[in-house]
Amino acid sequence: MELDKNVIPAIHNHTIDILNRREFRFGSPQALAVFKKHGFKIVEDIVYFTGDQVESALASVPSEVTILARDPQHDLKLTLDRVAFGLGRGAIYVLDKRGGHRRSVLADLVAVSKLAQQLPEVQHWQPLVLPGDIPEAHVTMAFTQTMIAYQTKPDLVAGIKELEMLLLAFGGLDISHAREMAGRGFSYGQATVNVMSPLTLPESDCRALIEFADIGVATQITPMPLAGSTAPCTLLGVVIQQNCEVLAPLVLSQLINPGCCILYGNMASGSDMRTMGGSFGSPESRLIELIAGRVAKHYNLLSRGGIGTTDASFEGFQAGAEALFQAHNAVASGSNLAIGMGFMGGLMAGSLVKVMLDAELVNYVRSFNRSIELSAESTAEEIIAGVPFDGNYIVSPHTLAHCRREHYAPSLFERKTPDAWQAGAHDAFLSNADRKVKEMLAAYVRPEMDRDLARELKRSFARYLPESLLTDRHSHHSQRQRKKHQVPQIHLGQCRSQ
């Protein structure tokens, strides 16, 4: 999509005008005290911003970060030109065949974590479902326990207590170490702060932002304004409001710790004007996402976007069309941390089968967005000139040399003849995806962990979780992994040399 060259500067200028004239509300006395200390105009819980204050904060935010994983091969270096795909987050329901749904439970979170560990297309972990069988007060600690036990990719940090557990799982690290590493461009996990539209950062999220910024955890500032509902009806109006809702908290983060890593949360969406619900899979949502992604790049900010979002409630044509649209848009909009694999039903439901299908979409999008090399091999001029008029290229050495690299072979999507479809291939499609889920769950091998570390983790989780939630997840790990869990020493060495 081509944008008028004046659109992005206009979005920025309108944002500054609003923050200077219309205000932004912070629900925390601690946040207000920070602004007051730095000379910002404040009236009660309202903070006003000047263009210079905003631009100074933007200039201090880094444009790359490495999110460390407990298995170093999964360390995730985010740069402005890299997209990393991961699971959705926070679905309440789990879908079964043809749209049937039930309340998600902890076993579902365990299952999706096992898939995430095995699928190379999943590059960072998110809690696709919120377990309904866990008391609300213990949900984030329970999914932290699950996250640590079942996978070793870059983690989600829900709060400071959860960060302490994660650092322990890295081999007994502490907050001061995480703060030191952040100064070198490394983050243990990634966190999220949610803005309440319109133009409000609630007390709990103010506190979280201040804590994460102080330590240096890579943090997504993620508003979710809905066009015509919690934001203006016009698409540019939504983008401008979202921009205000990212930049005002971003300024706070840089006052706390200049240079801490902030990701631009790009989660605004359209609305269905018939129901006033969010239309998360709509063309309007993708257009908002695309424009806002370019705003983030204008600021040289890393950004959080989406993949796989659909309003459909089963894995059919609509789900595939909307999910692929967003997967492609993640690259087109410049998202760096794309979240959403497995989402169904307008963010309300998750599906293990959909995780598998979204992994296929990731490969389609990567294949489409690859670079095309200009060379004698790629143009194949000599090959074309040498083939007789009644010949073919099937047995050509050139075909043998390039067929696997040039052509993506899907693992789930079918390329059957009409006769094969009529014979039942269509009905078998979702069954094949479901079968692959079951095969991967059956083949899953839990990451090994040092036995002493496992015991210490269980003791630490016992401070926050009832006995009924303390499973033996950490108790059957081999001593052989002791060397592997010296990962922090490896990271320390890397950082000292850089």
TASULTA-V633187 format. One record per residue. RES is the residue in one small letter. PSI is psi in radians with two decimals (999 if undefined). NEAR is the number of other ideal C-beta (glycine too) atoms within 8 Angstrom. Layout:
res,psi,near
RES,PSI,NEAR
RES,PSI,NEAR
This chain:
res,psi,near
m,2.30,5
e,2.28,3
l,2.47,8
d,2.39,5
k,-0.32,5
n,-0.14,6
v,-0.87,10
i,-0.83,11
p,-0.63,7
a,-0.71,8
i,-0.77,14
h,-0.80,11
n,-0.74,8
h,-0.65,9
t,-0.82,13
i,-0.73,12
d,-0.75,9
i,-0.80,11
l,-0.44,15
n,-0.52,10
r,-0.74,7
r,-0.52,8
e,2.96,10
f,2.39,15
r,2.30,10
f,2.25,14
g,0.28,11
s,2.20,11
p,-0.58,5
q,-0.75,9
a,-0.76,14
l,-0.63,12
a,-0.64,8
v,-0.81,12
f,-0.74,13
k,-0.72,9
k,-0.56,6
h,0.22,7
g,0.36,4
f,2.62,10
k,2.20,5
i,2.36,10
v,1.91,6
e,-2.03,4
d,0.31,6
i,2.33,9
v,2.39,13
y,2.53,13
f,2.52,14
t,2.84,8
g,-0.70,8
d,-0.71,6
q,-0.74,10
v,-0.81,14
e,-0.55,8
s,-0.73,9
a,-0.76,14
l,-0.64,12
a,-0.37,6
s,-0.15,8
v,2.25,15
p,2.67,7
s,0.22,8
e,2.72,10
v,2.62,12
t,2.07,11
i,2.04,16
l,2.53,14
a,2.70,13
r,-0.39,12
d,1.97,10
p,-0.42,9
q,-0.27,5
h,0.08,11
d,2.43,10
l,1.85,12
k,2.02,9
l,2.21,13
t,2.94,9
l,-0.39,10
d,0.26,4
r,2.39,8
v,2.25,9
a,2.22,11
f,2.56,13
g,3.10,14
l,2.83,16
g,3.10,15
r,2.19,9
g,0.35,9
a,2.50,18
i,-0.58,10
y,2.81,13
v,2.31,14
l,2.48,15
d,-2.82,7
k,2.36,7
r,0.61,5
g,-0.01,7
g,2.54,7
h,2.75,10
r,2.88,7
r,2.33,8
s,2.65,14
v,3.02,9
l,-0.62,10
a,-0.56,6
d,-0.71,14
l,-0.67,15
v,-0.80,10
a,-0.78,10
v,-0.51,15
s,-0.63,13
k,-0.73,13
l,-0.79,15
a,-0.68,14
q,-0.58,12
q,-0.47,8
l,2.05,11
p,-0.39,3
e,-0.39,10
v,1.92,15
q,-0.23,10
h,2.63,15
w,2.42,14
q,2.64,10
p,1.60,13
l,-0.67,16
v,2.61,14
l,2.04,10
p,2.08,13
g,-0.21,8
d,0.14,6
i,2.27,10
p,2.46,6
e,-0.66,5
a,-0.31,4
h,0.06,12
v,-0.89,11
t,-0.61,9
m,-0.62,13
a,-0.72,13
f,-0.41,13
t,-0.74,12
q,-0.78,13
t,-0.80,14
m,-0.80,13
i,-0.63,13
a,-0.60,8
y,-0.10,12
q,2.84,10
t,0.44,8
k,3.00,14
p,2.32,13
d,2.88,14
l,2.36,13
v,2.09,13
a,-0.44,8
g,-3.12,9
i,-0.71,8
k,-0.72,8
e,-0.63,12
l,-0.69,15
e,-0.70,11
m,-0.73,15
l,-0.78,14
l,-0.62,14
l,-0.73,13
a,-0.42,10
f,-0.02,12
g,0.53,11
g,0.54,8
l,2.97,10
d,3.11,8
i,-0.66,10
s,-0.63,6
h,-0.76,10
a,-0.68,16
r,-0.73,11
e,-0.76,8
m,-0.64,14
a,-0.63,14
g,-0.29,8
r,0.09,8
g,0.32,9
f,2.51,12
s,2.34,15
y,1.71,15
g,3.10,14
q,2.56,16
a,2.95,13
t,2.41,10
v,2.25,14
n,2.16,8
v,2.45,16
m,1.99,7
s,2.43,13
p,2.31,8
l,0.78,12
t,2.29,11
l,1.90,17
p,2.89,8
e,-0.81,7
s,-0.64,6
d,-0.54,14
c,-0.84,15
r,-0.78,10
a,-0.75,11
l,-0.75,17
i,-0.76,14
e,-0.81,10
f,-0.70,15
a,-0.74,15
d,-0.71,10
i,-0.55,12
g,0.40,15
v,2.29,15
a,2.11,14
t,2.26,16
q,2.18,14
i,1.93,16
t,1.63,11
p,2.90,14
m,1.01,10
p,2.47,13
l,2.21,14
a,2.25,17
g,-0.05,9
s,-1.26,8
t,0.23,6
a,2.91,14
p,2.75,9
c,-0.54,5
t,2.54,7
l,-0.70,11
l,-0.60,9
g,-0.70,11
v,-0.78,16
v,-0.74,14
i,-0.77,13
q,-0.77,17
q,-0.68,16
n,-0.74,13
c,-0.73,13
e,-0.32,16
v,-0.79,13
l,-0.65,14
a,-0.87,15
p,-0.56,14
l,-0.71,13
v,-0.77,12
l,-0.77,17
s,-0.70,16
q,-0.42,16
l,-0.61,10
i,-0.83,11
n,1.52,9
p,2.26,6
g,-0.05,8
c,2.64,15
c,2.15,13
i,2.34,15
l,2.42,15
y,1.95,15
g,2.06,13
n,1.41,15
m,0.19,11
a,2.74,17
s,2.93,14
g,3.11,14
s,2.62,12
d,1.91,10
m,-0.20,6
r,-0.52,4
t,-0.25,5
m,0.29,8
g,2.82,7
g,2.43,11
s,1.35,13
f,-0.39,11
g,0.18,14
s,2.78,12
p,-0.62,7
e,-0.70,11
s,-0.67,14
r,-0.62,11
l,-0.76,10
i,-0.81,16
e,-0.73,16
l,-0.79,12
i,-0.80,14
a,-0.60,16
g,-0.64,15
r,-0.53,12
v,-0.79,14
a,-0.75,13
k,-0.57,11
h,-0.61,8
y,-0.02,9
n,0.66,8
l,2.40,12
l,2.65,16
s,2.70,17
r,2.23,16
g,-2.68,16
g,2.89,13
i,2.43,17
g,0.08,15
t,2.37,15
t,2.60,14
d,-0.09,10
a,2.68,12
s,0.16,8
f,2.87,10
e,1.20,13
g,-2.75,7
f,-0.83,5
q,-0.78,10
a,-0.77,14
g,-0.74,11
a,-0.83,8
e,-0.66,14
a,-0.73,17
l,-0.66,11
f,-0.81,11
q,-0.61,16
a,-0.77,17
h,-0.69,11
n,-0.48,13
a,-0.68,15
v,-0.77,11
a,-0.61,9
s,-0.14,14
g,0.42,13
s,2.48,17
n,-0.63,15
l,1.70,15
a,2.12,15
i,2.33,13
g,-0.04,14
m,2.24,18
g,-0.15,16
f,2.51,15
m,2.90,16
g,0.74,14
g,0.78,11
l,-0.01,10
m,-0.32,8
a,2.72,13
g,2.74,18
s,2.23,11
l,-0.66,13
v,-0.72,11
k,-0.56,17
v,-0.78,19
m,-0.76,14
l,-0.67,14
d,-0.57,17
a,-0.67,12
e,-0.72,12
l,-0.67,14
v,-0.77,13
n,-0.63,11
y,-0.82,12
v,-0.72,13
r,-0.67,8
s,-0.70,8
f,-0.65,7
n,0.23,7
r,2.83,6
s,2.61,3
i,2.09,5
e,2.34,6
l,1.97,5
s,3.00,6
a,-0.61,6
e,-0.74,9
s,-0.63,8
t,-0.44,7
a,0.55,8
e,-0.80,7
e,-0.58,7
i,-0.80,10
i,-0.77,7
a,-0.42,6
g,-0.10,5
v,2.24,9
p,2.81,4
f,-0.51,3
d,0.30,3
g,-2.94,6
n,3.10,5
y,0.10,9
i,-0.76,5
v,0.17,5
s,2.37,9
p,-0.53,5
h,-0.73,10
t,-0.79,10
l,-0.66,7
a,-0.49,7
h,-0.14,9
c,-0.62,8
r,-0.60,6
r,-0.60,5
e,-0.40,5
h,2.14,6
y,2.28,6
a,1.87,5
p,2.57,10
s,-0.37,6
l,-0.73,11
f,2.49,6
e,2.63,8
r,1.08,4
k,2.80,7
t,2.79,5
p,-0.64,6
d,-0.70,6
a,-0.69,8
w,-0.74,10
q,-0.51,6
a,0.01,6
g,0.04,6
a,-0.60,10
h,-0.81,6
d,-0.47,7
a,-0.24,8
f,-1.00,10
l,-0.56,10
s,-0.65,8
n,-0.72,9
a,-0.74,13
d,-0.70,10
r,-0.70,8
k,-0.66,11
v,-0.86,13
k,-0.67,8
e,-0.71,8
m,-0.67,12
l,-0.67,10
a,-0.57,6
a,-0.09,7
y,2.38,9
v,2.12,4
r,2.40,9
p,2.38,11
e,2.68,8
m,2.50,11
d,2.34,10
r,-0.74,9
d,-0.70,6
l,-0.70,13
a,-0.74,12
r,-0.73,10
e,-0.68,10
l,-0.76,14
k,-0.71,11
r,-0.69,8
s,-0.73,10
f,-0.52,12
a,-0.35,9
r,-0.38,5
y,-0.39,7
l,2.47,11
p,2.74,7
e,-0.61,6
s,-0.37,4
l,-0.09,10
l,1.58,9
t,-3.12,4
d,0.45,5
r,-0.59,9
h,0.13,11
s,-0.03,8
h,0.82,4
h,2.60,11
s,2.57,6
q,-0.33,6
r,-0.39,7
q,0.02,12
r,-0.75,8
k,-0.67,6
k,-0.61,9
h,0.34,11
q,0.38,9
v,-0.77,12
p,-0.60,10
q,-0.66,8
i,-0.83,9
h,-0.69,12
l,-0.76,8
g,-0.72,8
q,-0.76,8
c,-0.66,10
r,-0.60,6
s,-0.21,5
q,999,6
